Amino acid sequence: MAAPGRHVGHYIQRNSRFFLNNLEQLWGHRSFGWSPALRQQAAQANKDSTETIVIPRKKTWSKEAVLEALASTVNRDPTAYPYQFQDDPYLSPRNNNEFKMYSLSLESGRAAGKFFVNSNPKFFAKDFAEPHIPCLMPETVSPCLEEVSEEALKERINLRKVTAAVDMYDQLLQAGTAVSMETTHDLLDLICLYCDRNPVQEGGPQTENTVSDFMKTTWKEGNNAERIFNLLPEKDTRCYSALIRGMVMHGAYAKAFSMYTDLLNNRLTADVHIFNALISATPDVREKYERWELITDLLNQMSQQKVQPNLLTFNSVLKALRTCGTFPKSQALQTLNEMKAVGIGTCVLSPGNSGKDLELAYKVQSLVEVGENWRMLGDSYQSSIYYGRFFNLLCLMEHVDVVLKWYRRLIPSLYYPNPQGLKDLLQALDTDSRLDLLPTIWKDIRSLGHDNKLDVVEEVLTLMAREKHSPEVQESFAQCALDVKSVFDGESGRPSLNWSTSALSHITSLFLRANKTQQAWKMLQLFKSNNRVPPDWLMDDFLSVCRTDGSAQGAVDLVQLSAAFCLPATAQLAKRTVAEFDLTEEQR
């Protein structure tokens, strides 16, 4: 049944196409009534319809193209904690110390997992990820090339197998195979970096002395680096550079200078890395007042050999100057001037804080936000120093609206402010008369874990109680004062703060201004229980509130409380009470 239907369909389709073609030709022959313009337009349309369509070539996309496209549409969420802490709400650091502790905990777990994977690669042979994710697979820690060749030597160098690389190099020399100079350079760099010993495997088990083992390694006379160096028929600057830097790194300072003299005797020119290493070694080869002379001599030799200094050169000079006697300041200023002369800035990661240069700070921050430049900030401690100085500069020199914009942009995703940073923010609010935002900032102070810092808490209370505001603002201040009181009482489960006279006075004053008389009376009782004496101005304010409320009994109780504290203003309070209130005979 299906076959006859298919034949009928083909027949109808073929005949209908034949009919339409004949009709089109007939219509073209009978177009004698058309105008020339219409005929030309029809011909042009027919011509366009017969043009071939060029299909564009297929574009090959990478396997990560979809992820890259999605990533380009997403920006950093300034209100969220760093991504590494978002899996577990408990791991939400509130300050820099918690950030460091949680980061180290995560890194410890990651190192343990990496060690297990590398120790048991047979259990992780199957790759499920598409595309391939190298960090999830066991590392290739054993050489694959067993034959004696330069490629096998390069493989061992890349795997940082110092002993195996030296053995392969010796086998190549015994076989009469010449090793390229580039590979020899890499081998010397490897040996000198690890002082002719295999490095500790990353993620491996660590002993108590593992951390300092790398620093305790000392340069041994006639080690493999010196032996291979002496076997070279031609020695260039790169070979000398590897040995000199290795000697300085591992304590052979005098031998490094001897190697530099040998370089000059062979009429070679040193590079900037050699000079940087020698300058950093000057405190170990000269007495205190002779070091600057040696540093100056090395810098003059750099100039004679036309070697351009870099930032590390001047950092080495400044570090060595700290040990050059009691008057290194003039030499340090001279070094800074020389840095400016060669075009090296002196404030790479201190964004204009010392010179209060806000424009420079914005330029540095814009560079940090490009690509992965944020990695130049260093670890979490150095990053917090950078953002702390940047935020301090904003609080000093920018309008409070701009400061708050950056505050929401940096915290908590990039920066955990310290107590000084929060006090800078409070001063910025005070300068621009935006004290109405203090309750909001107090909530952030609590969430950041700084509500146990007495100086920060008292700064907030002082700003709120300094002057009167509108009823709405005073009500919000009173609610904030209640929250601050809970911190002093230890209701949050954390160690409570010790009540000070200023804190008690400010909270009481805030309650009075918001017409919370009962709360204010309770605060007066705390003065006595904490052996604190209320100030005279607070008692006057309390008496004024009693007069406004028409509470004669409250005024009498206040005078009695003042007498219990033995305040000098008791007589004045009693006089005001008698004059301003209708007292009964018993109250008098």
C-alpha positions as CSV (number, residue, x, y, z in Angstrom):
1,M,0.0,0.0,0.0
2,A,2.9,2.3,0.8
3,A,4.7,1.7,-2.5
4,P,1.9,2.8,-4.9
5,G,1.3,5.9,-2.8
6,R,5.0,6.8,-3.1
7,H,4.9,6.3,-7.0
8,V,1.8,8.6,-7.2
9,G,3.6,11.2,-5.1
10,H,6.6,11.2,-7.4
11,Y,4.4,11.5,-10.5
12,I,2.5,14.4,-9.2
13,Q,5.7,16.2,-8.1
14,R,7.4,15.7,-11.5
15,N,4.3,16.8,-13.6
16,S,3.7,19.8,-11.3
17,R,7.3,21.0,-11.8
18,F,6.9,20.6,-15.6
19,F,3.7,22.5,-15.6
20,L,5.2,25.4,-13.6
21,N,8.2,25.7,-15.9
22,N,6.0,25.9,-19.0
23,L,3.8,28.4,-17.4
24,E,6.8,30.6,-16.5
25,Q,8.0,30.4,-20.1
26,L,4.6,31.2,-21.5
27,W,4.2,34.2,-19.2
28,G,7.6,35.5,-20.3
29,H,6.5,35.3,-24.0
30,R,3.3,37.2,-23.2
31,S,5.0,40.0,-21.4
32,F,4.7,42.3,-24.4
33,G,2.4,44.7,-22.4
34,W,5.1,45.4,-19.8
35,S,6.9,48.7,-19.7
36,P,10.7,48.7,-20.2
37,A,11.2,49.5,-16.5
38,L,9.2,46.6,-15.4
39,R,10.9,44.3,-17.9
40,Q,14.3,45.4,-16.6
41,Q,13.3,44.9,-13.0
42,A,12.0,41.4,-13.8
43,A,15.2,40.5,-15.6
44,Q,17.3,41.7,-12.7
45,A,15.2,39.6,-10.3
46,N,15.6,36.6,-12.4
47,K,19.4,37.1,-12.6
48,D,19.6,37.5,-8.8
49,S,17.7,34.3,-8.3
50,T,20.2,32.4,-10.5
51,E,23.3,33.6,-8.5
52,T,25.1,30.9,-6.6
53,I,24.9,31.0,-2.8
54,V,28.4,30.8,-1.2
55,I,28.1,28.8,2.0
56,P,30.6,30.0,4.6
57,R,33.3,27.6,5.8
58,K,32.6,25.7,8.9
59,K,34.2,27.3,12.0
60,T,36.0,24.9,14.3
61,W,35.3,25.8,18.0
62,S,37.4,24.7,20.9
63,K,36.0,22.3,23.5
64,E,35.9,25.1,26.0
65,A,34.1,27.6,23.7
66,V,30.8,27.3,25.5
67,L,32.4,27.7,28.9
68,E,34.4,30.7,27.7
69,A,31.2,32.3,26.2
70,L,29.3,31.7,29.5
71,A,32.3,33.0,31.5
72,S,32.4,36.2,29.5
73,T,28.8,37.1,30.6
74,V,29.5,36.7,34.3
75,N,31.2,39.3,36.5
76,R,32.5,39.0,40.0
77,D,29.8,39.3,42.7
78,P,31.0,41.9,45.2
79,T,28.5,40.7,47.8
80,A,29.6,37.1,47.8
81,Y,32.5,35.5,49.6
82,P,35.4,34.1,47.5
83,Y,34.3,31.1,45.4
84,Q,36.5,28.6,47.4
85,F,34.3,29.2,50.5
86,Q,30.9,29.0,49.0
87,D,30.4,25.2,49.3
88,D,30.1,25.3,53.0
89,P,28.4,28.2,54.9
90,Y,30.6,27.5,57.9
91,L,33.6,28.4,55.8
92,S,32.6,32.0,55.4
93,P,35.5,34.0,56.8
94,R,34.7,37.2,58.6
95,N,38.3,38.6,58.9
96,N,41.7,38.1,57.4
97,N,42.8,35.6,60.1
98,E,39.8,33.3,59.4
99,F,40.4,33.7,55.7
100,K,44.0,32.5,56.1
101,M,43.1,29.6,58.4
102,Y,40.3,28.4,56.1
103,S,42.5,28.8,53.0
104,L,45.3,26.7,54.6
105,S,42.8,24.1,55.6
106,L,41.5,23.8,52.1
107,E,45.0,23.7,50.7
108,S,46.0,21.0,53.2
109,G,43.1,18.8,52.0
110,R,44.0,19.5,48.4
111,A,47.6,18.5,49.0
112,A,46.5,15.3,50.8
113,G,44.2,14.3,47.9
114,K,47.0,15.1,45.4
115,F,49.4,12.9,47.3
116,F,46.9,10.0,47.4
117,V,46.3,10.3,43.6
118,N,50.0,10.5,42.8
119,S,50.8,7.6,45.1
120,N,48.1,5.3,43.6
121,P,47.9,6.3,39.9
122,K,46.5,2.9,38.9
123,F,43.2,3.8,40.6
124,F,42.9,7.0,38.6
125,A,43.8,5.8,35.1
126,K,40.4,6.5,33.5
127,D,39.8,10.0,32.3
128,F,36.1,10.9,32.6
129,A,36.6,14.7,32.0
130,E,35.8,16.2,28.6
131,P,37.8,18.2,27.8
132,H,40.8,16.8,29.7
133,I,41.6,18.4,33.0
134,P,45.3,17.7,33.8
135,C,45.2,18.7,37.5
136,L,42.6,15.9,38.2
137,M,44.9,13.2,36.8
138,P,48.0,11.6,38.4
139,E,51.2,13.5,37.6
140,T,53.8,12.0,35.4
141,V,56.6,11.7,37.8
142,S,58.6,9.0,36.2
143,P,60.5,9.3,32.9
144,C,59.0,7.7,29.8
145,L,62.1,7.7,27.6
146,E,64.7,5.1,28.6
147,E,67.1,5.4,25.7
148,V,70.2,7.6,26.0
149,S,69.3,10.8,24.1
150,E,69.1,14.5,24.6
151,E,65.3,14.3,24.5
152,A,65.5,11.9,27.5
153,L,67.7,14.4,29.3
154,K,65.2,17.2,28.6
155,E,62.4,15.0,30.0
156,R,64.3,14.5,33.3
157,I,65.1,18.2,33.5
158,N,61.4,19.0,33.1
159,L,60.5,16.4,35.7
160,R,63.1,18.0,38.1
161,K,64.9,14.7,38.5
162,V,68.3,16.1,39.4
163,T,70.2,12.9,39.9
164,A,68.7,11.2,36.9
165,A,69.4,14.2,34.7
166,V,73.1,14.3,35.8
167,D,73.4,10.5,35.1
168,M,71.8,10.9,31.6
169,Y,74.2,13.8,30.9
170,D,77.2,11.7,31.8
171,Q,76.0,8.8,29.7
172,L,75.6,11.2,26.7
173,L,79.2,12.4,27.2
174,Q,80.5,8.8,27.5
175,A,78.7,7.9,24.2
176,G,80.3,10.9,22.5
177,T,77.0,12.7,21.9
178,A,77.2,16.4,22.0
179,V,74.6,18.2,24.1
180,S,73.2,21.5,22.9
181,M,74.1,24.6,24.9
182,E,70.4,25.4,25.6
183,T,69.9,22.0,27.3
184,T,73.2,22.4,29.2
185,H,71.9,25.8,30.5
186,D,68.7,24.2,31.7
187,L,70.6,21.4,33.4
188,L,72.9,23.9,35.2
189,D,69.9,25.9,36.3
190,L,68.3,22.8,37.7
191,I,71.3,21.6,39.6
192,C,72.1,25.1,41.0
193,L,68.5,25.7,42.1
194,Y,68.2,22.5,44.1
195,C,71.9,22.4,45.2
196,D,72.6,19.1,43.4
197,R,69.9,17.2,45.2
198,N,66.4,16.0,44.2
199,P,63.7,18.4,45.4
200,V,61.0,17.4,47.9
201,Q,58.0,16.0,46.1
202,E,55.0,18.5,46.3
203,G,52.1,17.1,48.2
204,G,54.3,14.4,49.7
205,P,54.6,13.5,53.4
206,Q,56.5,16.2,55.3
207,T,58.6,15.8,58.4
208,E,59.3,18.4,61.0
209,N,62.4,19.6,59.2
210,T,61.0,19.6,55.7
211,V,60.1,23.2,55.6
212,S,63.6,24.4,56.4
213,D,65.5,21.7,54.5
214,F,65.6,23.8,51.3
215,M,67.1,26.8,53.2
216,K,69.7,24.6,55.1
217,T,71.2,23.1,51.9
218,T,74.8,24.4,51.5
219,W,77.0,24.6,48.4
220,K,79.5,21.7,48.3
221,E,82.9,22.0,46.8
222,G,83.2,20.2,43.5
223,N,79.6,19.3,43.1
224,N,78.0,18.2,39.8
225,A,77.3,21.8,38.8
226,E,81.0,22.8,39.1
227,R,82.1,19.5,37.5
228,I,79.8,20.0,34.4
229,F,80.8,23.6,34.2
230,N,84.5,22.7,34.1
231,L,83.8,20.1,31.4
232,L,82.3,22.6,29.0
233,P,84.5,23.5,26.1
234,E,82.9,27.0,25.9
235,K,81.5,28.9,28.8
236,D,79.1,31.8,28.2
237,T,77.4,34.3,30.5
238,R,74.4,32.1,31.1
239,C,76.6,29.3,32.5
240,Y,78.3,31.7,34.9
241,S,75.0,33.2,35.9
242,A,73.6,29.8,36.9
243,L,76.6,29.0,39.1
244,I,76.9,32.4,40.7
245,R,73.2,32.6,41.6
246,G,73.3,29.0,42.9
247,M,76.3,29.8,45.1
248,V,74.7,32.9,46.5
249,M,71.4,31.1,47.1
250,H,73.1,28.3,49.0
251,G,75.7,30.3,51.1
252,A,78.9,30.1,49.0
253,Y,79.2,33.9,48.8
254,A,83.0,34.3,48.5
255,K,83.1,31.6,45.8
256,A,80.4,33.5,43.9
257,F,82.6,36.6,43.8
258,S,85.5,34.4,42.7
259,M,83.4,33.0,39.9
260,Y,82.5,36.6,38.9
261,T,86.2,37.5,38.7
262,D,86.8,34.4,36.5
263,L,84.0,35.7,34.2
264,L,85.7,39.1,33.8
265,N,89.1,37.4,33.2
266,N,87.5,35.5,30.3
267,R,86.3,38.9,28.9
268,L,82.7,38.1,29.2
269,T,79.9,40.5,30.2
270,A,77.7,39.8,33.2
271,D,73.9,40.0,33.1
272,V,71.5,41.7,35.5
273,H,70.8,38.4,37.4
274,I,74.5,38.1,38.3
275,F,74.7,41.6,39.6
276,N,71.5,41.2,41.6
277,A,72.9,38.1,43.3
278,L,76.2,39.7,44.1
279,I,74.6,42.8,45.6
280,S,72.4,40.7,47.8
281,A,75.5,38.8,49.0
282,T,77.5,41.9,50.0
283,P,76.4,41.8,53.7
284,D,78.0,38.4,54.0
285,V,81.4,39.3,52.5
286,R,82.1,42.7,53.9
287,E,82.1,44.4,57.3
288,K,79.3,46.8,58.1
289,Y,80.9,50.1,57.0
290,E,82.6,48.5,53.9
291,R,79.4,47.2,52.3
292,W,78.2,50.4,50.6
293,E,81.6,50.7,48.9
294,L,81.3,47.2,47.4
295,I,77.7,48.0,46.3
296,T,78.8,51.2,44.6
297,D,81.6,49.3,42.9
298,L,79.1,46.7,41.5
299,L,76.7,49.4,40.3
300,N,79.6,51.2,38.5
301,Q,80.5,48.0,36.9
302,M,76.9,47.6,35.7
303,S,77.1,51.0,34.1
304,Q,80.5,50.2,32.5
305,Q,79.2,46.9,31.1
306,K,75.9,48.7,30.0
307,V,73.7,46.4,32.0
308,Q,70.2,47.8,32.6
309,P,69.1,47.4,36.3
310,N,65.7,46.2,37.1
311,L,63.4,46.5,40.1
312,L,65.1,43.5,41.8
313,T,68.4,45.3,41.6
314,F,67.2,48.3,43.6
315,N,65.4,46.0,46.0
316,S,68.6,44.2,46.7
317,V,70.5,47.5,47.2
318,L,67.8,48.8,49.7
319,K,67.8,45.5,51.5
320,A,71.6,45.5,51.8
321,L,71.5,49.1,53.0
322,R,69.7,48.0,56.2
323,T,73.0,46.5,57.3
324,C,75.3,49.3,56.3
325,G,75.9,51.1,59.5
326,T,73.8,53.8,61.3
327,F,73.5,56.3,58.4
328,P,72.0,54.5,55.4
329,K,69.3,57.0,54.8
330,S,71.2,59.3,52.4
331,Q,72.3,56.3,50.3
332,A,68.7,55.0,50.3
333,L,67.5,58.4,49.0
334,Q,70.2,58.4,46.4
335,T,69.0,54.9,45.3
336,L,65.4,56.0,45.0
337,N,66.5,59.0,42.9
338,E,68.4,56.6,40.7
339,M,65.3,54.4,40.3
340,K,63.3,57.4,39.1
341,A,66.1,58.3,36.7
342,V,66.0,54.9,35.0
343,G,62.1,54.9,34.9
344,I,61.4,52.4,37.7
345,G,58.5,53.5,40.0
346,T,58.9,53.4,43.7
347,C,55.3,52.6,44.6
348,V,54.4,49.5,42.7
349,L,51.9,48.0,45.1
350,S,51.3,51.0,47.4
351,P,48.7,52.9,45.4
352,G,49.6,56.5,46.1
353,N,49.1,56.2,49.8
354,S,52.3,57.8,50.9
355,G,52.0,60.7,48.5
356,K,48.2,60.9,48.8
357,D,48.0,60.5,45.0
358,L,44.4,59.4,44.3
359,E,44.7,59.5,40.6
360,L,47.7,57.2,40.7
361,A,45.8,54.9,43.0
362,Y,43.0,54.6,40.5
363,K,45.5,53.8,37.7
364,V,47.1,51.0,39.8
365,Q,43.7,49.6,40.7
366,S,42.6,49.6,37.0
367,L,45.7,47.6,36.1
368,V,44.9,45.1,38.9
369,E,41.5,44.5,37.5
370,V,42.8,43.6,34.0
371,G,42.9,39.9,33.3
372,E,44.8,38.0,35.9
373,N,47.0,40.9,37.1
374,W,45.5,40.4,40.5
375,R,48.0,37.6,41.0
376,M,50.7,40.2,41.3
377,L,49.3,41.3,44.6
378,G,50.8,38.2,46.2
379,D,49.3,36.1,49.0
380,S,46.3,37.0,51.1
381,Y,48.3,39.0,53.6
382,Q,50.0,41.1,50.9
383,S,46.6,41.5,49.1
384,S,45.0,42.8,52.3
385,I,47.8,45.3,52.8
386,Y,47.2,46.6,49.3
387,Y,43.5,46.9,49.6
388,G,43.8,48.4,53.1
389,R,46.0,51.2,51.8
390,F,43.8,51.8,48.8
391,F,40.6,52.0,51.0
392,N,42.4,54.2,53.5
393,L,43.3,56.6,50.7
394,L,39.7,56.7,49.5
395,C,38.4,57.4,53.0
396,L,40.8,60.4,53.3
397,M,40.3,62.0,49.9
398,E,37.1,60.8,48.2
399,H,33.4,61.8,48.8
400,V,31.6,59.4,51.0
401,D,29.3,58.2,48.2
402,V,32.4,57.1,46.2
403,V,33.8,55.5,49.4
404,L,30.6,53.5,50.0
405,K,30.6,52.4,46.4
406,W,34.1,51.0,46.7
407,Y,33.2,49.6,50.2
408,R,30.4,47.5,48.7
409,R,32.6,46.6,45.7
410,L,35.6,45.3,47.8
411,I,34.0,43.8,50.9
412,P,33.7,40.9,51.5
413,S,34.7,39.5,48.1
414,L,38.2,40.9,48.0
415,Y,39.0,42.6,51.3
416,Y,38.4,42.0,54.9
417,P,38.9,45.4,56.7
418,N,40.9,45.6,59.9
419,P,39.7,47.8,62.8
420,Q,41.7,50.7,61.5
421,G,40.0,50.4,58.1
422,L,36.6,50.5,59.8
423,K,37.6,53.6,61.8
424,D,38.7,55.3,58.6
425,L,35.2,54.6,57.2
426,L,33.5,56.0,60.3
427,Q,35.6,59.1,60.0
428,A,34.6,59.5,56.3
429,L,30.9,59.3,57.3
430,D,31.5,61.9,60.0
431,T,33.3,64.2,57.6
432,D,30.5,64.2,55.1
433,S,27.7,64.3,57.7
434,R,26.3,60.8,56.8
435,L,26.0,59.5,60.4
436,D,22.5,58.2,59.5
437,L,24.4,55.2,57.9
438,L,26.0,54.2,61.2
439,P,23.4,51.4,62.1
440,T,24.1,49.8,58.7
441,I,27.8,50.0,59.2
442,W,27.4,48.5,62.7
443,K,25.7,45.5,61.2
444,D,28.7,45.0,58.9
445,I,31.0,45.4,61.8
446,R,29.2,42.6,63.6
447,S,29.2,40.3,60.5
448,L,33.0,41.0,60.0
449,G,33.7,39.9,63.6
450,H,35.0,43.2,64.9
451,D,32.3,43.8,67.5
452,N,34.7,42.6,70.1
453,K,37.1,45.5,69.4
454,L,36.4,48.1,72.1
455,D,37.9,51.0,70.3
456,V,35.7,50.4,67.2
457,V,32.5,50.0,69.3
458,E,33.2,53.1,71.3
459,E,33.9,55.1,68.1
460,V,30.4,54.1,66.8
461,L,28.8,55.1,70.1
462,T,30.6,58.4,70.2
463,L,29.5,59.4,66.7
464,M,25.9,58.4,67.4
465,A,25.7,60.2,70.7
466,R,27.6,63.4,69.8
467,E,24.6,65.4,68.6
468,K,20.9,65.2,68.2
469,H,19.2,64.1,64.9
470,S,15.7,63.7,63.5
471,P,13.3,61.4,65.4
472,E,13.6,58.7,62.7
473,V,17.4,58.7,62.9
474,Q,17.3,58.7,66.8
475,E,15.0,55.7,66.7
476,S,17.5,53.8,64.5
477,F,20.3,54.8,66.7
478,A,18.5,53.5,69.8
479,Q,17.9,50.1,68.1
480,C,21.6,50.1,67.2
481,A,22.5,50.9,70.8
482,L,20.4,48.0,72.0
483,D,22.4,45.7,69.8
484,V,25.6,47.2,71.1
485,K,24.4,46.6,74.6
486,S,23.9,42.9,73.8
487,V,27.6,42.8,72.8
488,F,28.7,44.1,76.2
489,D,26.3,41.7,78.0
490,G,27.7,38.7,76.1
491,E,24.4,37.7,74.6
492,S,26.0,36.6,71.3
493,G,27.8,33.7,72.9
494,R,31.2,35.4,72.6
495,P,33.3,36.9,75.4
496,S,31.7,40.1,76.6
497,L,33.4,43.5,76.6
498,N,34.0,45.4,79.8
499,W,31.7,48.4,80.3
500,S,33.4,51.8,80.2
501,T,32.0,55.0,81.5
502,S,31.8,56.5,78.0
503,A,30.0,53.4,76.6
504,L,27.4,53.4,79.4
505,S,26.9,57.2,79.0
506,H,26.5,57.1,75.2
507,I,24.0,54.3,75.2
508,T,21.9,55.9,78.0
509,S,21.9,59.2,76.1
510,L,20.7,57.4,72.9
511,F,17.9,55.8,74.8
512,L,16.8,59.1,76.3
513,R,16.7,60.8,72.9
514,A,14.5,58.1,71.5
515,N,12.1,58.3,74.5
516,K,13.1,54.9,75.8
517,T,13.1,55.9,79.4
518,Q,12.7,52.4,80.9
519,Q,15.8,51.3,79.0
520,A,17.7,54.4,80.1
521,W,16.8,53.6,83.8
522,K,18.2,50.1,83.4
523,M,21.4,51.6,82.0
524,L,21.7,53.8,85.1
525,Q,21.6,50.7,87.3
526,L,24.5,49.3,85.3
527,F,26.7,52.3,86.4
528,K,26.4,51.1,89.9
529,S,26.9,47.4,89.3
530,N,30.0,48.1,87.2
531,N,31.5,50.6,89.6
532,R,31.2,53.5,87.1
533,V,30.1,57.0,87.8
534,P,27.7,58.8,85.4
535,P,28.8,62.2,84.2
536,D,27.0,65.4,85.2
537,W,25.7,66.1,81.7
538,L,24.0,62.8,81.6
539,M,22.1,63.5,84.8
540,D,21.0,66.9,83.5
541,D,19.7,65.2,80.3
542,F,17.9,62.6,82.4
543,L,16.2,65.3,84.5
544,S,15.1,67.2,81.4
545,V,13.5,64.0,80.1
546,C,11.7,63.6,83.4
547,R,10.4,67.1,83.1
548,T,9.1,66.5,79.6
549,D,7.3,63.4,80.7
550,G,6.0,65.1,83.8
551,S,7.5,62.4,86.0
552,A,8.1,64.0,89.4
553,Q,8.8,60.6,91.0
554,G,11.4,59.9,88.4
555,A,13.1,63.2,89.1
556,V,13.2,62.4,92.9
557,D,14.7,58.9,92.2
558,L,17.3,60.6,90.0
559,V,18.3,62.9,92.8
560,Q,18.6,60.0,95.2
561,L,20.7,58.0,92.7
562,S,23.0,61.1,92.3
563,A,23.4,61.3,96.0
564,A,24.2,57.6,96.1
565,F,27.0,58.3,93.6
566,C,28.1,61.3,95.7
567,L,28.1,63.5,92.6
568,P,29.0,67.1,93.0
569,A,26.0,68.1,90.9
570,T,23.5,66.5,93.4
571,A,22.6,69.9,95.0
572,Q,22.0,71.5,91.6
573,L,19.8,68.6,90.6
574,A,17.8,68.9,93.8
575,K,17.4,72.6,93.3
576,R,16.1,72.1,89.7
577,T,13.7,69.4,90.9
578,V,12.1,71.6,93.5
579,A,11.8,74.5,91.1
580,E,10.5,72.6,88.0
581,F,8.3,69.9,89.5
582,D,5.1,69.9,91.6
583,L,6.3,67.7,94.5
584,T,4.3,66.3,97.3
585,E,5.4,67.0,100.9
586,E,6.7,63.4,101.1
587,Q,8.8,63.9,97.9
588,R,10.2,67.2,99.2
